[in-house]
Amino acid sequence: MEPPPVAVTIAGSDSSAGAGIQADLKTFTYFRVFGQSVVTCVVAEVPGKVQKVQAIDADTVRDQLILSLEYFPVSAIKTGMLYSKEIIGAVCDILEALPIDKRPAVVVDPVMVASSGDRLMQTDALEIYLNRLFRLATVVTPNRHETAIIYGQSIESAAELERIGPELVRRHGTAFLLKGGHWSGEFAIDYLATQSGVLRLSEPFVPAKSTHGTGCTLSAAVAAGLALGDDLRTAVHRAKTFVTRAIAESMTWSGQHGAVSALKHW
């Protein structure tokens, strides 16, 4: 029996397990991809609240990633919360040193600000993020707020994403999956912008009590598809279908502070 393909998530640890590395590993497992993790930060959080962020030192991040790449045939890498310019630099150093033909597919989820408004990336890290990491990406998967930061101005409607996509591809030399799920409507519409044009992806909009972890889950699903050998369009289609189902079947518990919800990854 052939072993499954290997994917690595480089991201923060979410103590509530709805986002971050925990969500990524659940998603990899769903797609029957063997998931490995490089922890960048330990985050004490629940949906809607970030209590504390403790960054891991860059050397430890570097050692985790090097070991995975040296000992396993890694087919895809997903980056999530990288937090600091030191951590981003360490990841870029390693990826840039790989021969281009041996570099795994890289899905960059530009985790910058939590849904609660808490910053998840230091301000001085943005330049290296845009100028080094994006150049190594197969695809970048920003949400509405992250797209505004990357583009440099506010985005007022999902329809604007179709116009903005080609400009971001030109600027950064990589594909962008621009997510429009933050706008309500009959459909949740995303746009995949590549050198070949813009592909519109639509699924019925699912009202959700919590969207904690949807961005992590979508980008991890794209990485899993690429690890399995899917082309980018197929991987994105499968990922969007998967996350729509995970939202529709999300679970809710009653606790000391009221109701709390999580996506269903299986």
C-alpha positions, -999 to +999 in steps of 0.1 A: +000+000+000+014+034-010+018+059+018-003+091+015+012+124+003+026+147+030+016+183+037+030+206+064+012+234+081+033+263+094+009+281+117-002+290+152-017+266+177-053+274+185-063+262+220-099+259+210-089+237+181-112+254+156-086+272+137-048+272+132-027+240+132-055+220+148-080+229+120-053+223+093-045+188+106-081+178+108-086+190+072-055+172+059-068+140+075-102+144+059-085+145+025-063+115+034-031+135+034-006+129+061-003+162+080+027+176+098+030+208+118+055+236+124+043+256+154+049+294+151+029+306+181+008+293+210-025+311+210-049+311+239-082+318+222-118+309+216-141+321+188-143+358+190-116+362+217-078+361+216-065+360+252-027+357+246-002+351+218+032+336+226+056+334+197+080+305+192+116+316+186+125+316+149+153+291+153+128+265+167+105+272+138+134+267+114+144+234+130+108+220+128+105+228+091+140+216+081+133+182+098+100+177+079+116+186+046+147+165+051+130+133+064+096+133+045+086+138+008+066+170+015+043+178-014+026+209-001+030+235+026+004+258+040+014+289+060-010+305+084-001+327+114+036+335+110+034+366+133+069+382+131+094+392+105+119+368+121+097+338+117+087+348+081+124+353+073+133+319+086+105+302+065+116+322+034+152+313+039+144+276+039+121+277+009+143+299-012+172+274-006+152+246-022+157+239-059+126+253-077+118+218-091+119+203-056+099+231-039+065+219-025+034+238-035+030+267-011-004+280+000-001+313+019-031+322+041-021+357+051-032+357+087-030+393+099-061+402+120-085+379+139-122+382+135-122+397+170-100+425+157-069+413+175-037+416+155-021+383+146+009+397+127+034+423+139+032+456+120+068+455+108+064+420+093+042+432+064+070+442+041+088+409+042+055+391+039+046+409+006+081+411-009+095+376-001+069+351+010+043+360-017+070+354-043+073+318-031+036+311-031+015+289-054-016+308-043-024+334-016-058+332+001-068+365+018-102+374+032-118+408+027-098+426+054-065+410+044-071+418+007-076+455+017-043+455+035-025+438+006-041+460-020-037+492+000-073+504+001-107+493+014-128+468-005-165+477-005-181+447-023-173+412-034-177+422-070-146+445-066-125+414-060-129+404-097-113+437-107-086+437-081-075+401-087-055+406-119-037+436-104-026+415-074-013+388-097+007+413-116+022+429-085+031+397-067+037+372-094+014+345-079-022+334-079-048+348-055-079+332-041-099+362-030-126+353-005-159+371-006-177+352+022-176+382+046-204+398+025-238+383+031-261+374+002-277+344-015-243+331-026-207+331-011-186+341-040-148+338-042-125+347-071-094+327-082-071+351-101-042+336-120-021+345-150-048+330-172-076+352-158-102+352-131-124+322-122-156+329-102-165+303-076-200+303-060-216+282-033-249+289-015-243+313+014-246+295+047-255+316+077-232+306+105-231+313+143-193+313+140-169+315+111-139+308+134-114+288+114-130+290+079-100+307+064-075+282+079-097+253+068-101+266+032-064+271+027-055+238+043-080+221+019-064+238-011-030+226+002-043+190+006-056+190-030-023+202-043-005+175-023-028+149-039-018+162-073-048+183-082-043+213-104-050+246-086-085+251-100-096+216-090-080+220-055-098+253-050-132+239-062-129+209-038-118+232-009-147+256-013-172+227-014-156+212+017-156+244+038-193+252+028-203+218+041-181+223+073-200+255+080-234+241+072-228+212+096-211+233+123-216+223+160-227+245+189-223+240+227-237+258+256-211+269+282-204+292+310-202+322+287-231+312+263-231+294+230-199+286+212-196+270+178-171+252+157-168+239+121-173+202+115-141+190+098-150+153+093 
